[in-house]
């Protein structure tokens, strides 16, 4: 799950970069850039939330008495 979330975050970030570059060169629209950056931000927030939950679960397990 973490690997897939990370791959999605990277791919979405690259798409946002490509949309930004296209807009700067005059080939893309500002709307496309805003949408791509919004998707990248949401994907990054989701990946961060998943990571935080995994770390929290690991810490809970490590605190359990044997």
N, C-alpha and C positions, 0 to 999 in steps of 0.2 A: 504494500500500500504506500509506504513511504517512497519507494523508488519511483512508482508511477506518479505520485504527487510531485516529486522533484522534477521528473522529466516533463510533466505538464507545465510546471512553473517556468522551466527553462525555455520550452517551446513558445509559451505565451509571451515571455519577455523578449524573445527574439522576434516574434511577430510584431510586437509593439515597437521595437527598434527599427524594423524594416518599414513600418508605417510612418514612423517619424522621419526616417531618411527620405522616403518617397515624398512626403509633404514638403520637406525642406528643398528638394530638387524641383518642386512644382508639379509633380506627377500624382500626388495624393491630396485628399481633402482633410481639412482640420477635423471634421466629424469622424473620419476613420481613425485618426490619431487618438482622439479623445476616447473612442470606444476601445481601441486596442490597449491603451494605457490603463483604462478602467478594468478591463479583463485581466491584465497582468497584475494589477494591484490586488484584485479579488483572489486570484490564484495564489499569489504570494501569501496573503493573509490566511488562506485555507491551509497551505502547506505549513505555515508557522503554527497554526492551531493544532494540526495533526502532530507535529513534532513535539509541541508542548504537552499534549496528552500522552504521547508515548513516554516521554521523560518522566512525567508525573506517575504513570503506571509503574515504570521501572523503579522509581524511588519508593513507591508504596510496597512493592514486592521486597525490596531490599530492607525495609523497616520491619517486616514481619518477623516475629520470633520463630525460632526453629523448634 
